[in-house]
């Protein structure tokens, strides 16, 4: 009989703005916060040894003091008080990483090696250093040194900035600047409505952040959210890097944050007396041509649905990560297969609580955030199926279908 994988706990930090409230957090301390929390929520101690393995998204180790092979998953789990005998893996699939972390852990359970895992990830854009290259062996003695900012025109060596490729693909699909701005405004409105209703309290850890003077700052909201956003303010923003339509308003920020999901076999959950919050129905990973990133979630979604023997009509709520507003617009349009009425129906159940444009996008943490946001939404609704998808890493993508009830 095939093993069922269930989620028993999931939590995250609020996501901080670039240079915002989380900017001074050590990378490993930041990641340890949700690791400790997911165990605490089910009355398990970090040192209990219950976790068989940790799978951790880490796209950038340069914020770490030990930049070279920082073994980020291991250092983070040790900070969290998880026993040193616990194996771990930190890996880089960029934005896809934290969702793939759950998939990799599930694979370990399916083959019988482990029963319990933590999957998630952390990103600290605020601690990204400037880089000086080609000095070590060039006999440099006198003159100016040129520093490189890895965050400028974010992308990959030998490829366009990701914003440029996204803009090109959106143009091919006739997704206009106005549509992208409208989707971005929708993200902020949906997030604001969800937050005011207390929806994010289930997943978000309220943090007390020490200040140099006075009382700690209480952070209980994602700092990327801009309630003052309007169609008019979005329309005034200039496009970036020579694109037609990509702006700072219809793209997410460079955010700080960490996520963690505690998941296990259903048999193990029963043995421990833990209530499953959701069942993992299917997970998929795909990769396409490196400049076609906005299409990735649609391909991953189709694969996950095929694996589950389901259709989009079976799905009650979806999230496609807003790496740019163009990504959910392109992918939902692909899924509609030329049927505009169907496209509107798919969009209506997608990103109903906002997504990365409003929530923030600490990239290697976001995949797990999507899973938990959908899971808690289903639980508030009394059950059903949800589907999350995310792109990243030179046009890779993952999708996950979960069930509650």
N, C-alpha and C positions, 0 to 999 in steps of 0.2 A: 504494500500500500504506500502510495507517495506521501511524503511528509508535508504537512501544512505548516506554513510559516506565518506567525502572528506577531503583531506589534503590541507590546504591553506598556510602553512609555515613550514619550517623545517631548522634547523641549528645545528651546533656543533662547539665545540672548536677544534683546532688541537689536536691530541693525542700526549702526551708527553712521552718520554722514562722514564723508572724507574730512579729516581734521576735527571731527566732532567729539562726542562724549567718550568714545572708546579708544581714542587715538593713542593713549599712553599705556594701554594694556599690553603686557608681554604676550607674545603669540601663543605660548603654551598655556599660560594662565587663562587666556580668553577661551581656548578650546576646552579646558578642563571644567569650566563652569557648567555647560550642559551635560557633560559626561557624569559629573557628580549628581546633577539634578535628576536625570532619568532613573538612576538607581534609587535615589532618595524617595522619589514619588511612589515607588512600589515597595518601600520599606526594606530595601536592600542596602547594605553598606558597601562602599567602594572596595574595601579590603576583604570582602567575603569570598572572593575568588569565583563568583558565579559566572563572570564573563569569560567565555572561552577564547575570544579573539576580538580585536578592534580593527575596523576598516575605516580609513580616514582620508578624506579628500584634502590635498594640499598642493595647490598649483604653483606656489611661489614660496621658497624658503628664504629669500633674501631679507625679509623682516626679522628672521631669527639671528641671534648672535652667532651661532654656529651655522653659517650659510651652507657650508659644504657638507652634504649628507647629514642633515639635521635629525634624521629619523623622527619626523614630526609626530607621527602617531604614538610612538613609544614615549617620547618626552611628555606628550600631553597626558597619556594615561598614567604615567608616573606622578605627574602633578595632581591628577585626580585621585590619587591614592589607590589605584587599581594595582594588584600585586605585580611585582617585577617578573613573575613567571608567565604573564599573559602575553602571548605573541600578538603582533600587530603589523599592519601594512599601511604606509602612506603612499598615495599614488596621485598622478596628475592626469586628469582628463578635462582640465579647466572646469567650466561651469557644470559639466555633467557629473563631476566627481562624487558628490555626496549622495546622489541617487544610485550611482554605480556601486557605492559602498554597501548599500542595502542589498543590491543584487549579488555582489561577491559573497557577502555573508550568507545569503540564502543558498547560494551554490554550495558553500561549505556544509551547510545543514543537510542539503539534499543528498550529498555523498556520504553523510554520516560521520564526518570528522568533528563537527562541533554541534552544540545545541543552543548556545546563547551568544549573541554578538552585539556590539555597539557599532553603528554606522553613522557617519556624519562628516563634518569638516569645518574648517575655519579659514578665514581670510582677514588680513589686516592691510588694507590699502594705505591707511594713514602712516604705517611704519615703513612703507616702501623707500629704500635708500636711493640716492643718486649713485650712478656707476661711473667709474673711471676705467677705461679699457686701454689696452696696448701700451702700458707704461713699463711693465715689469722687465722686459728684455730689450727695450729700445734706448737704453742709456740716457734717460731723461735727467737733465741736471738743472735747466734754467728755462723759465718762460711760463706761459699760461697752460693750465690743464683744462681740457674740455670734459665736462660731465654730461652724462646721458640720463635722461628721465625715462624710465621704462613705461611710465603711464601715459606718455604723450603719444597720440595716434596709436592707441593700444592695438596690438596685433602680433604678427609672427614674422620672423625673418624670411625674406624671399616672397612674402605675400602682402596683399593690400591690408590696410587697417580693416578690422572687422566691420566698421561702420561703412566703409566704401563698398565692400562686397554686399552688405545688407541692402544698401541703397540701390545697387544695380539690380538685385533680385526683385526687390519691391517694385522697381520701375517696370520690369518685365511682366509682373503680375498686375500692372495698372493700379497699384496701391498709391494713392496720392499723398502729398504732404498733409492735406486737410484731414484725410482719414487717419493718418498716423497721429496727428495732434488730437483728434477727437478720441482716439483710443487711449492716449495718454491721460487726457482729462477724465475719461471714464475710470481709469485705474485709480486716480486720486479720489474721485467721488466714491467709488465702491469701497476703497480702503477706509475713508473717513466714516462712512456709514457703518461698516463692519466694526471699526474700532469703537465708535460711540455706543454700539450695542454690546460691547464687551467680548466680541468673538475671539480676539487674539489672546485673551487671558488664559485660555487653556494651554497654549503653546509657549507663551512668552514669559520669561523669568524677569520679574521686576528687579532691577539692579540699583543698588545704592553705590554711587561712584564718589570716592573721596575727592574733596576739593582742597586747594591750598589754604583757603580761608573759609571758615564757616561750616555749616552742616553739609553732609553728603548730598549730591544731586540724585534725585530719584528719577530713573529712566524707565518709563513704562509704555513707550510708544516708539515706533520706528522713525528715526530722524529724517529719513528721505521724504516722508510725506509732507506735501506742501498744500495745506488747505486753501491757500489764497490763489491757487492756480485757476486760470480762466482761459477760454478760447483766445481771447485777445492777447493775453500775455504770452501764450504759446506761439501765436502767429508772429509775434515781434522778434522771436529768437532767430539768430542767423544759423544757417546750416554749418556743419563742421567738416573740415578736411576735404573741401571741394565737392561734397555730396549735394544732391538735389533737395533732399528732404530730412536728413538726419540732424537733429538738434539736441542740445542738452535737455530739452523738455520732453522729447519723445524717446529718450534713452534712459536707462537707469544710471544711478550714481556709482561712484567708486566707494564701496561701503565696507565697514568692518562688522564682523559678527561670527557666531559659531552656532552649530546645530548638532543634535545627537538624537538617535533613535535606538531604543533597546528592543530587540526582536529575538524571537526564539521559535523552536518547534512547538506546535500545539501540545504535544505530549509533555514537554518540559514545563510549559505554562501551567498545565493541569497538575503536574507534580508539585510545583511551587505554590499552587493555589492562587495564581494570578489571573485576573480577568483580561482576556484579549480585547484590545481596543479596535483592532482591524485585522483582516486576513489579507495577505499578499496573494493576489490571484495570478498575476503574470507580470513579468518584467522583460524589457527588450533593450538591446543596444544596437545601433546602426552607425554607419559612416558613409558619407557621400563625397562628391568632389569638394575639395577644401574651400572653394569660393561660393558654395551654395547653402550656407548655414541656415537661413530662414526656412528652408524646406525640410530640414532635419527632423523637427518634431513630428511632422505629418507622417514621414516614413516610419519613425519609431512607434507612433500611435497605431498605424496599420499593422505593424508586426505584432505588437502587444495584443491587439484585438484578435488577430489570427491565432495567436498562441492560446488565448482564452476561449476561442470559439464564440466570440461576441461581436456585436456591431455597435456603432455609436449610439444607436437608439436605446441600448441597454445601459448607457452611462448617464447618471443623473447630474453630475457636475464635473467640470474639467478645469485644469489650469495648464496653460502653456506659458513658460517663463518669458517675461518681457525683457529679453536681452536687448531688444529694441521693440517699439510698438509694431514694427513691420513683421516681426517673427510670428506672433499669434495671428496676425492678419493674413500673412502668406500661407501659413500652415492650415488655418481653418478654411481658407479658400480652396486649397488643394483637396481637403477632405470633403468639401461640398461638391467637387467634381462638376463644376459649371452650373450648378443649380443655386441661383441667388436666394431663393426662399430657404433652402436647406442651409446655406451659408449663414443667414441671419439666425436661424435656429441654433446652429452650432455656436455662434458667437454669443448668443444670449445665455448659454450655460457655461461659458468659459470666463475665467478670471472674475468671478462674481464678487470676490473680496479684494479686488485689486491684485497686482502682482509686482514684479521687480521695480517698475517705474515709480510706484508709490511706497512699496515695502522696503526696497533696497536690494542690492545684489552683491553681497560678499561672495564672490563667484563659486568657490569650492564648498560653500556651505548651503547654497540655494537649493540643490536637488532634494536634500532631506527636508528642508523647510516646506517645499511644495507638497511632499507626501504627508507631513503632519498637518498642514493647513487643510488639505482635503479630508484627511481622516477626521479631524475635529468637526468640520462642517457636516460630514455625513452623520456623525453622532448627534449633532444638534437636530438634524432632520429626522432622526429615528432609524437611519439605515440607508442602504443602497450601494451603488457602485460609483467610484470616482476614478478619474484617469488624469495623471499628471505627466507632463513631458517637458524636456529641457534640452537645449542645444548648447554647443560649445566646442572648443578644442579643434579648430580647423574642420568644422562641419561634421562632428560626431553628434549623436543625440541618444537619449534614453527616454523610455516611457515606463510607467508603472500603473497597473490597475489594482485597486484595493477594494475590499468589500467590508461593510459594517452590517451586522445583523444576519 
